[in-house]
Amino acid sequence: MNSDNELIASIITPPGEGGIGAIRVAGVGSREFCSPFLGWNSDETDTTSPFYLKLTKFTVPESGEVLDEVMAVWMPSGKSYTGDEQVEIYCHGGRVVLLNVLRALYDAGARPAEPGEFTKRAFLAGRIDLTKAEAVAEMISANSQRSYSAARDNLLGQTSQEVERLRTLTVKLAATFEAQVDFPEEEIDPDEYSSLIKDVALIRESIQSLVNSYRAGIVIRDGFKVALCGRPNAGKSSLFNALLKKNRAIISPTPGTTRDYLSEWIELGGFAVEITDTAGLRDTTNEIEVAGQQFAYELADASDLALWLVDCSSENWRDEIAADRAPAALTIVALNKIDLPGACVSDDAEITLGGKSCEALAISCKTEQGIEELERRILAGIESRLEDQTDGKVITNERHKEKLAEALESLVAVSDGLDRHVSPELIAFDLKAVLRSLDEITGKVYTDDLLEVVFSSFCIGK
Amino acid sequence: MKRDCDFDIIVIGGGHAGVEAALAASRMDCSVGLMTMDASKLALMSCNPAIGGVGKSHIVKEIDALGGIMGKAADYSGIQFRRLNLSRGPAVWSTRVQCDRRDYNQFVCDIVNGTPQITVIEALAGKFLVENNKINGIADESGKEYSCHSVIVCSGTFLGGLIHIGKEQTPAGRLNEKAAYRLSESLDSLGFELGRLKTGTPPRLAGTTIDFSKCQPQPGDTPIPFFSPETQATERQQVSCFLTYTTEETKRLVIENLTTSAMFSGDIDSTGPRYCPSIEDKFYRFAHKESHQIFLEPEGNGTDDIYPNGFSTSLPEDIQLRAMRTVTGLERVEFRSPGYAVEYDYCPAYQIRQTFETRRVENLYFAGQINGTSGYEEAAGQGLMAAVNAVLKQRGEKPFAPSRSESYIGVMTDDLVTRSTTEPYRMFTSRAEHRLALREDNAHDRLIGYAEKYSLISGRKITDHRELEVETLGEITRLEKTRVNVTEFTELKERLPRKENVSLADLLRMPGMGLAEIESFDLSRNGVSRRARERAAVRIRYAGYIAKQDREIERFKKLESQPIPEGFEYETLNGLKNEAREKFSRFRPTSLGQAGRIEGITSGDIAVLAVGIKRHNSISQ
């Protein structure tokens, strides 16, 4: 368990659009920590009264940028939900605003609350009288750091139903192998064996599609991540600004200006999109730049969509992109600077970037030609991602996804074992690992239902 | 040991649990009174004349590692030895020994009678002598009192035993024997919750009236797989069992007469084991199956008694006989005795601790069927555990509680104290989540440390085992290092077309390869014992899975090592669901891991409990 004195911050309102979105900061020194953002005096002369809700602006102290007009309240130690000192900030409900405010708090040193951590702290402090204990126990076990909306509950219900269905199938399968181990007279005939292989494949497919749905799930929950990348001076920061429609990134004609990275949230078709401007990718020996570039690739690889910018007014851009490594993520090549004389535009819908065939698009950040089309393409990327969610079964919880991935790994071992005809206790070993992973999602700890199934399906015993 | 009592320990019941308890306590230098109704019937096999089988054989090996008698008695009296599951992996290879019923019993009687610390008391136990919730001794049914420090109850089916054959009901623990009713009353008056369980046994057949030519012989295995490493050979004549089948006529007869069976007429409502169904049950519950296997098992060398395994029944005797005569080869069969069902009392095992001591009465221990288990092996394991713990408690030492990750005995003990009994508990390998690590071949490795610590086995056996382990490790190295030229063997060339040479260990890891299969490629194997070679082969073949299993065991140990303080107050623990509160208070788990194994408990409950324990500890510090 982490130190209970650390400052933690999280969004405490349900995801999605709403009138108000709330962020809670908890831990010793919450007020002092938040004061610079809220325009409160952080010293002894402060006049902020506890439980006094005040209208103020949330300002990033370093840049002076106002992120939102907010209401904020301070709750001293011993008199809050968690028992420790707390500040709650009520922002305008948009997801993008909330995420930007939260990021500012994280940048200043708060850390994200762990799943169930607020409840855990409250519980440890003896603040909550847990008469409705089930609810809290479930909250702790569900590892859900937010209170879920009714819609999300429904979503979760569907997911756990699906997990339960897969579990039942796996138990049946495991029982077949257990029966063979504990009752040597039981043998599997070859026909049954091939149907067992099919059953494993079916379970694998279902789990795989749940794992895939997480990609859709996190887009709904955390937003869609777009990385701007390409060689230096291709116009990444200009595009960043064009997309933000405001001047935030520092623009200069000197290649390599953006060594660190900048990122901002925008809203596109109702989705939160995080745009990240990365360092230019080129051959360099400058140490800082090398590090920046490596990081840029990491960002690009991990993004949902990489926009690879190319200065198509440069003479040998075709050779360059042939030599560059494409990011691992879905990539769109944007041929920038088509407004310049000498720009050599390609009409191809696709272009090969380092051996990878990518969608291509001509744009000009300067004249904004093609920018709208680019936004449409980003939206299309989001929508294609949401197709991963099948019949509403969407995984939004990272722990669930990890457990499902574990289950999948064990199922691969099961398939492999079946192919090699390894003995049944080894198949059963891996099937039990699948069950354990699934049980960790639903919160079951220990079950004895395997033998139940064996007893009811096989006429066993001499 | 204090000698202010008649005995240090009194064991009630001379069955498989009772004799292991008495012998273990005597090895730990205690004086033991072994109370039994008939001193000539020690360790009698009331049902099947066989020891071992899948899962059970692992317990026998563990008992042997802890100095118990069961394995040696089976080896001595064995008339057919088999290893089951040889087509599966080594973790589930299981030894099963068909025994000469009389010689098994005689062997145990001789050992017990030759043990000076044990006094056999021929009496029917009647009443527990208890003062301040502490046991002082026991009175027999005639009222004679015996004082002692601890009592271990191994009452088997005799506790409130009632035998059913059709509509006939007779108070008895075994056919034509008495039952212990006063003892049940004494338990009841002490406040123990008693329940009823049921088991059954088939008729015994006269072998001379069977046409074995119509049945399929099933010989034993060679080399003979003994239970105990101390057994070198047997002089005894080895015999075959025979396999036959029920017919359409059997099914028709049994189904037609279902209502006359004690099991189906409503006379018995206690639960029987589903894994050992009666013939009535088999035809009723698995109606789609037209025929069932019946194994004809000889009961010994000097007798033609046959045990028809698979034909347990509580039908009226005349119908039993008619039905039996419809089985192929049994058309003219005669009975030596009829089959029957027996109901008996047990005490749901939430009432005992992991040490087998009852929570209600100090120094009173339960072992075997009284805890809701079934099977000789399960009973024997418990008897041994109860005795060791009773002695340790008298000495003021820490209890003996091997964990689920190191023994089947540990799995059984933990299962007993964390679940409600719904049917007689039998061991299955699937109950052991760390199955791949709990093998017959490593039972001694797993438990010899305990055996040494409690002086349960001799120093020589410990040295022998250490030497075997050194030899095994040497053999593993040899198998890893010895390379085989693939091109020299056509069969290898076909399977490994791209390899020039492989190690013997690599060969062993290939599917379908075992010690026998690599023999022809292994030219440098000299003087390595068979046991060492087998042990080495298992470890090599299983290495990958054993490593995975070890990681799981590590994870398992984390929760296991978080103790719940004795007497922890669940009533005042905030946030616990009522169901969880009830279960925790009932089963009183000793660790977070064990708490999680109680049925119906969720990880949420465990989280709340963990937080509660943390608070409890920080307050009491």
Chai-1 contact restraints between the chains, C-beta under 6 A:
chainA,res_idxA,chainB,res_idxB,connection_type,confidence,min_distance_angstrom,max_distance_angstrom,comment,restraint_id
A,L130,B,N574,contact,1.0,0.0,6.0,A-B,restraint_1
A,L130,B,G575,contact,1.0,0.0,6.0,A-B,restraint_2
A,A133,B,G575,contact,1.0,0.0,6.0,A-B,restraint_3
A,A133,B,L576,contact,1.0,0.0,6.0,A-B,restraint_4
A,A133,B,K577,contact,1.0,0.0,6.0,A-B,restraint_5
A,E134,B,K577,contact,1.0,0.0,6.0,A-B,restraint_6
A,V136,B,G575,contact,1.0,0.0,6.0,A-B,restraint_7
A,A137,B,G604,contact,1.0,0.0,6.0,A-B,restraint_8
A,A137,B,V608,contact,1.0,0.0,6.0,A-B,restraint_9
A,E138,B,G604,contact,1.0,0.0,6.0,A-B,restraint_10
A,I140,B,G604,contact,1.0,0.0,6.0,A-B,restraint_11
A,I140,B,A607,contact,1.0,0.0,6.0,A-B,restraint_12
A,S141,B,S603,contact,1.0,0.0,6.0,A-B,restraint_13
A,S141,B,G604,contact,1.0,0.0,6.0,A-B,restraint_14
A,S141,B,A607,contact,1.0,0.0,6.0,A-B,restraint_15
A,E178,B,S430,contact,1.0,0.0,6.0,A-B,restraint_16
A,V181,B,V92,contact,1.0,0.0,6.0,A-B,restraint_17
A,V181,B,T429,contact,1.0,0.0,6.0,A-B,restraint_18
A,D182,B,V54,contact,1.0,0.0,6.0,A-B,restraint_19
A,D182,B,F428,contact,1.0,0.0,6.0,A-B,restraint_20
A,D182,B,T429,contact,1.0,0.0,6.0,A-B,restraint_21
A,D182,B,S430,contact,1.0,0.0,6.0,A-B,restraint_22
A,P184,B,L84,contact,1.0,0.0,6.0,A-B,restraint_23
A,P184,B,N85,contact,1.0,0.0,6.0,A-B,restraint_24
A,R420,B,P511,contact,1.0,0.0,6.0,A-B,restraint_25
A,S423,B,R88,contact,1.0,0.0,6.0,A-B,restraint_26
A,S423,B,G89,contact,1.0,0.0,6.0,A-B,restraint_27
A,P424,B,R88,contact,1.0,0.0,6.0,A-B,restraint_28
A,E425,B,R88,contact,1.0,0.0,6.0,A-B,restraint_29
A,E425,B,G89,contact,1.0,0.0,6.0,A-B,restraint_30
A,E425,B,A91,contact,1.0,0.0,6.0,A-B,restraint_31
A,E425,B,V92,contact,1.0,0.0,6.0,A-B,restraint_32
A,L426,B,Y545,contact,1.0,0.0,6.0,A-B,restraint_33
A,G443,B,T602,contact,1.0,0.0,6.0,A-B,restraint_34
A,G443,B,S603,contact,1.0,0.0,6.0,A-B,restraint_35
A,G443,B,G604,contact,1.0,0.0,6.0,A-B,restraint_36
A,V445,B,G596,contact,1.0,0.0,6.0,A-B,restraint_37
A,V445,B,I601,contact,1.0,0.0,6.0,A-B,restraint_38
A,V445,B,S603,contact,1.0,0.0,6.0,A-B,restraint_39
A,Y446,B,G596,contact,1.0,0.0,6.0,A-B,restraint_40
A,Y446,B,R597,contact,1.0,0.0,6.0,A-B,restraint_41
A,F455,B,R274,contact,1.0,0.0,6.0,A-B,restraint_42
A,C459,B,K282,contact,1.0,0.0,6.0,A-B,restraint_43
A,C459,B,F286,contact,1.0,0.0,6.0,A-B,restraint_44
A,C459,B,K289,contact,1.0,0.0,6.0,A-B,restraint_45
A,I460,B,Y275,contact,1.0,0.0,6.0,A-B,restraint_46
A,G461,B,Y275,contact,1.0,0.0,6.0,A-B,restraint_47
A,G461,B,C276,contact,1.0,0.0,6.0,A-B,restraint_48
A,G461,B,P277,contact,1.0,0.0,6.0,A-B,restraint_49
A,K462,B,F295,contact,1.0,0.0,6.0,A-B,restraint_50
A,K462,B,N309,contact,1.0,0.0,6.0,A-B,restraint_51
A,K462,B,G310,contact,1.0,0.0,6.0,A-B,restraint_52
